[in-house]
Every structure is written in C-alpha cells, then in structure tokens.
Amino acid sequence: MTNRIGVFDSGVGGLTVLKALVKKMPNEKFYYFGDTKNIPYGIKTPAEIANLSVNAYKKLKDLGIKLLVIGCNTATVHGLAAIEEVADIPVIGVIEPGVMAAKENACKNILILATEATINSGLIQSLLRKEIQDVSIEGVGAPDMVLAVENGNSKNEKGKEVVDRYLNEIEISPDCVMLSCTHFPALEDFIVNYFDSINNPIKIINPAEKAAELAFDRLMEMEQLETKGEGEIDYFTSGDLDKFINSGNLVLSGDLIIERARNL
C-alpha cells in the first residue's frame, strides 16, 4: 500500500472530481486513470460497466492506493457494488454525494443531466424521492455531451450547440440542475447561460465537492490524511495520450495542468 488516493473515470470527466479532491486535500498524492479506450461507459450494459470498473480499480490498486474515488456516476451506479466485493480499501462514489447536495440546497424541481445508463437505472431518481418530499424530477441522458468534452469541445461553439440541443427538449422548469455525469461541469457555463437566457435561473448541483468532503472525512477516520508535504498527481489513460492531455487540460481550465500522462 502507498499513501495515494486513486481516482478513475471513463475519460476526462472525473478530472472535475479530482479538482475538488485536490482543493479539499492539497497535501495528498493522487493517481488518476481515464479509461478512454472504453469510452463512453453510458451506452454499455450494466455488466460491461461493472467489469470495466473492477478492472480500473485493480489497475490503480496494483499501483498502490489507500482509498478509491469513483469519479464517474455511471461507474458508481453499476460498478460500486462490484468493486466493493473485491476491494480491501474504502471506495467512494459520486451518486450519494449528489443527492446529499441537492437536499442541502433545498431543490424541488430537479433536472438530472447524466448518461443514459445512469438515467435508465433510476437510482438517482429513487434516492431523491426518498430524501426530498414532493420533488419533481426530469432525467435526460446526454451521451453527446460526454463526447463533446472528450473531443475537446467543452469551451467552444460545438459544445454549446450540443448543450442547447438537449436543453431545448426538456419539459421541467428546474430550480436545480444536477450534473450527474462528471464530464458535465466542464459545460457548466453553457448550461447556466442557457437558463439565464430564458429567465429561469438555476442552482448547479455538482456532486464533486460533497464527494471530496466524504473522502476527507474517511481519511480522517482512518488517520491517514496527509496534512504536510507537497501534493502530487500522476495521470494515466488506456487510450490516446495526446487527446487525453489536450481534452483533460480544457476540463481542468488551468486549476491543474497535465504535463505528462502514461498508458495503463
């Protein structure tokens, strides 16, 4: 075992979770793995997603980690239980933190933006209804938003067009928009601007910050939280290195910088 925290996602979306983790725990060292060879997870079967998630965990565990954060809602829905069956370290997903954040923000009319697999599972919807009385929910599976981020279009007109296309089809008038795919915070400005343009201001619910709080608390309980020394991140991907670096740095927006990545 090393003193690292492992974070994985189907691609670069989980970097939004990594940012929150680094902000909350700046002295920690991290391994980040983006499984870009197998993206998108959201159109695969639950069994396929579970298998990919377990494989990602095993790759990071072989490097040496003390805690795993699943930086992917789809992998949390269909892979968390499978990972927990084989893991001997704590595992934190991003579904429960998102629901907790929605409740804390007193959301009543919620638009969930996620992958098709996450929406079709019904897990977030059922947890929200359990936690929030008389809540209204609309779930939208948006695979093209995932691809927009992966293809480096999170800050340009192509990305805006994809976001607008999905939002033009919704029926609910939301007070909160849950970014229940970790790629989608990279498109947050487009989402906020869309609702501002129709005089429907919203709160953005990003599960990453709450997930970082849970990771912090768990390491405190384990007495393994690093409070001294310099933080460090090693980046890995299963796919094209240059594409991962370029798209990843757009997601990170200068808060962190991927200077080098390796295949895993």
C-alpha positions as CSV (number, residue, x, y, z in Angstrom):
1,M,0.0,0.0,0.0
2,T,1.1,3.5,-0.7
3,N,-0.2,6.8,0.6
4,R,-2.0,7.7,-2.7
5,I,-5.7,8.3,-3.5
6,G,-6.9,6.6,-6.7
7,V,-9.5,8.3,-8.9
8,F,-10.9,6.8,-12.1
9,D,-13.4,7.7,-14.8
10,S,-14.3,6.6,-18.3
11,G,-12.4,9.6,-19.6
12,V,-11.5,13.1,-18.6
13,G,-14.8,13.9,-16.8
14,G,-13.5,12.6,-13.5
15,L,-10.9,15.4,-13.6
16,T,-13.7,17.7,-12.2
17,V,-13.8,15.4,-9.2
18,L,-10.0,15.4,-8.9
19,K,-10.0,19.2,-8.8
20,A,-12.4,19.1,-5.9
21,L,-10.3,16.5,-4.1
22,V,-7.1,18.4,-4.5
23,K,-8.8,21.6,-3.3
24,K,-10.0,19.8,-0.2
25,M,-6.8,17.8,0.4
26,P,-3.9,19.8,-1.1
27,N,-1.2,17.7,0.6
28,E,-2.4,14.4,-0.8
29,K,-0.9,12.4,-3.6
30,F,-3.2,11.1,-6.4
31,Y,-3.3,8.6,-9.2
32,Y,-5.9,9.5,-11.9
33,F,-6.9,6.9,-14.5
34,G,-9.1,7.8,-17.5
35,D,-10.3,4.7,-19.3
36,T,-10.6,6.5,-22.7
37,K,-10.1,3.3,-24.7
38,N,-13.6,2.1,-23.5
39,I,-15.5,5.4,-23.5
40,P,-18.4,6.0,-23.4
41,Y,-19.5,3.8,-20.4
42,G,-23.0,5.2,-20.5
43,I,-24.2,3.2,-23.6
44,K,-22.8,-0.1,-22.3
45,T,-24.7,-2.8,-20.4
46,P,-24.6,-2.8,-16.6
47,A,-22.4,-6.0,-16.6
48,E,-19.9,-4.4,-19.0
49,I,-19.7,-1.3,-16.8
50,A,-19.2,-3.3,-13.7
51,N,-16.4,-5.3,-15.4
52,L,-14.7,-2.1,-16.6
53,S,-15.0,-0.6,-13.2
54,V,-13.4,-3.5,-11.4
55,N,-10.6,-3.6,-13.9
56,A,-10.0,0.1,-13.3
57,Y,-9.9,-0.5,-9.6
58,K,-7.4,-3.4,-10.0
59,K,-5.1,-1.3,-12.2
60,L,-5.0,1.5,-9.5
61,K,-4.7,-1.0,-6.7
62,D,-1.7,-2.5,-8.3
63,L,-0.1,0.9,-8.3
64,G,-0.8,1.2,-4.6
65,I,-3.7,3.2,-3.2
66,K,-5.3,3.7,0.2
67,L,-8.7,4.9,-1.0
68,L,-10.6,4.9,-4.3
69,V,-12.9,7.6,-5.6
70,I,-15.1,6.6,-8.5
71,G,-15.1,9.9,-10.5
72,C,-18.0,8.6,-12.7
73,N,-21.7,8.5,-12.0
74,T,-22.3,5.6,-14.4
75,A,-19.5,3.5,-12.9
76,T,-20.9,4.3,-9.4
77,V,-24.3,3.1,-10.4
78,H,-23.2,-0.1,-12.0
79,G,-19.7,-0.7,-10.6
80,L,-19.6,0.4,-7.0
81,A,-21.0,-2.8,-5.6
82,A,-18.8,-4.9,-7.8
83,I,-15.7,-3.1,-6.7
84,E,-16.7,-3.3,-3.0
85,E,-16.9,-7.1,-3.4
86,V,-13.2,-7.3,-4.2
87,A,-11.8,-4.2,-2.6
88,D,-9.9,-4.1,0.7
89,I,-9.8,-0.3,0.8
90,P,-12.6,2.3,1.2
91,V,-14.5,3.1,-2.1
92,I,-16.4,6.4,-2.5
93,G,-18.8,7.1,-5.4
94,V,-20.5,10.2,-6.6
95,I,-24.2,9.3,-6.6
96,E,-24.9,9.7,-2.9
97,P,-22.9,12.9,-2.6
98,G,-25.0,14.4,-5.4
99,V,-28.3,13.5,-3.7
100,M,-27.0,15.0,-0.4
101,A,-26.0,18.2,-2.1
102,A,-29.5,18.5,-3.8
103,K,-31.2,18.1,-0.4
104,E,-28.9,20.6,1.3
105,N,-29.7,23.2,-1.5
106,A,-33.5,22.7,-1.0
107,C,-34.0,21.6,-4.6
108,K,-37.7,20.9,-5.5
109,N,-37.7,20.8,-9.3
110,I,-34.7,18.9,-10.5
111,L,-33.2,18.4,-13.9
112,I,-30.8,15.5,-13.9
113,L,-28.2,15.5,-16.7
114,A,-26.4,12.2,-16.9
115,T,-25.5,9.3,-19.2
116,E,-28.3,7.1,-20.5
117,A,-27.1,4.2,-18.2
118,T,-27.3,6.4,-15.1
119,I,-30.8,7.8,-16.0
120,N,-32.2,4.4,-17.0
121,S,-31.0,2.8,-13.7
122,G,-33.5,5.1,-11.9
123,L,-31.1,5.2,-8.9
124,I,-30.7,8.9,-8.5
125,Q,-34.4,9.5,-9.0
126,S,-35.3,7.0,-6.3
127,L,-32.8,8.4,-3.8
128,L,-34.0,11.9,-4.5
129,R,-37.7,10.9,-3.9
130,K,-36.6,9.2,-0.7
131,E,-34.8,12.2,0.6
132,I,-36.9,15.2,-0.7
133,Q,-40.6,15.4,-0.2
134,D,-42.8,16.3,-3.2
135,V,-39.8,16.6,-5.5
136,S,-40.3,16.9,-9.3
137,I,-37.6,15.2,-11.4
138,E,-36.8,15.0,-15.1
139,G,-33.8,12.9,-16.2
140,V,-32.0,13.4,-19.5
141,G,-29.4,11.0,-20.9
142,A,-26.9,13.1,-22.8
143,P,-24.2,11.0,-24.4
144,D,-23.2,13.6,-26.9
145,M,-22.3,16.0,-24.0
146,V,-19.8,13.4,-22.8
147,L,-18.3,13.2,-26.3
148,A,-18.2,17.0,-26.6
149,V,-16.0,17.1,-23.6
150,E,-13.8,14.1,-24.6
151,N,-13.3,15.7,-28.1
152,G,-12.1,19.0,-26.7
153,N,-15.3,21.0,-27.4
154,S,-16.1,22.0,-23.8
155,K,-15.3,25.7,-24.4
156,N,-16.3,26.3,-28.0
157,E,-19.5,26.7,-30.1
158,K,-19.7,23.0,-30.9
159,G,-20.0,22.2,-27.2
160,K,-22.7,25.0,-26.7
161,E,-24.7,23.6,-29.6
162,V,-24.8,20.1,-28.1
163,V,-25.9,21.5,-24.7
164,D,-28.6,23.7,-26.2
165,R,-29.9,20.8,-28.2
166,Y,-30.6,18.7,-25.1
167,L,-31.9,21.6,-23.0
168,N,-34.3,22.6,-25.8
169,E,-36.1,19.3,-25.3
170,I,-36.8,19.4,-21.6
171,E,-40.2,19.8,-20.1
172,I,-39.5,20.8,-16.5
173,S,-38.7,24.3,-15.3
174,P,-35.9,23.4,-12.9
175,D,-34.7,25.2,-9.9
176,C,-31.7,22.9,-9.7
177,V,-29.7,21.1,-12.4
178,M,-27.7,18.1,-11.2
179,L,-24.6,17.4,-13.2
180,S,-24.8,13.7,-12.6
181,C,-22.1,12.9,-15.1
182,T,-18.6,14.2,-14.1
183,H,-17.9,15.4,-17.6
184,F,-20.7,18.0,-17.4
185,P,-19.1,20.6,-15.0
186,A,-16.8,21.3,-18.0
187,L,-20.0,22.5,-19.8
188,E,-21.4,24.4,-16.7
189,D,-21.2,27.9,-18.2
190,F,-23.2,26.8,-21.3
191,I,-25.9,25.3,-19.0
192,V,-26.2,28.3,-16.7
193,N,-26.2,30.7,-19.7
194,Y,-29.0,28.8,-21.4
195,F,-31.3,29.0,-18.4
196,D,-30.4,32.7,-17.8
197,S,-31.3,33.4,-21.4
198,I,-34.9,32.1,-20.7
199,N,-35.2,33.9,-17.3
200,N,-35.0,30.6,-15.4
201,P,-32.1,31.0,-13.0
202,I,-30.9,27.7,-11.6
203,K,-28.6,26.2,-8.9
204,I,-25.9,23.9,-10.2
205,I,-25.5,20.7,-8.2
206,N,-22.0,19.3,-8.7
207,P,-21.5,16.1,-6.6
208,A,-17.7,16.5,-6.7
209,E,-17.4,18.9,-3.7
210,K,-19.5,16.7,-1.4
211,A,-17.6,13.6,-2.6
212,A,-14.4,15.3,-1.6
213,E,-15.8,16.0,1.8
214,L,-16.7,12.4,2.3
215,A,-13.2,11.3,1.2
216,F,-11.6,13.8,3.6
217,D,-13.8,12.5,6.5
218,R,-13.0,8.9,5.7
219,L,-9.2,9.5,5.7
220,M,-9.6,11.4,9.0
221,E,-11.3,8.4,10.5
222,M,-8.6,6.1,9.1
223,E,-5.9,8.5,10.5
224,Q,-4.3,8.6,7.0
225,L,-5.0,12.1,5.9
226,E,-1.9,13.9,4.7
227,T,-1.5,17.3,6.2
228,K,2.1,18.0,5.4
229,G,4.2,17.8,2.3
230,E,3.6,18.7,-1.3
231,G,0.7,17.2,-3.3
232,E,1.4,15.2,-6.4
233,I,-0.7,13.7,-9.3
234,D,0.2,11.0,-11.8
235,Y,-2.1,10.7,-14.8
236,F,-2.9,7.6,-16.7
237,T,-5.1,6.6,-19.6
238,S,-5.9,3.5,-21.5
239,G,-6.2,5.4,-24.8
240,D,-4.6,8.1,-26.9
241,L,-2.2,10.1,-24.7
242,D,-2.2,13.4,-26.7
243,K,-6.0,13.5,-26.8
244,F,-6.3,12.7,-23.1
245,I,-3.8,15.5,-22.2
246,N,-5.4,18.1,-24.5
247,S,-9.0,17.4,-23.6
248,G,-8.1,17.0,-19.9
249,N,-6.4,20.4,-19.7
250,L,-9.5,22.0,-21.1
251,V,-11.5,20.4,-18.3
252,L,-9.0,21.4,-15.7
253,S,-9.1,25.0,-17.0
254,G,-5.7,25.9,-15.6
255,D,-6.6,24.9,-12.0
256,L,-4.3,21.9,-12.5
257,I,-2.2,21.0,-15.6
258,I,-1.5,17.6,-17.1
259,E,2.1,17.9,-18.3
260,R,2.6,14.2,-18.8
261,A,0.4,11.0,-18.9
262,R,1.2,7.4,-19.3
263,N,-0.8,4.4,-20.6
264,L,-2.1,1.9,-18.1
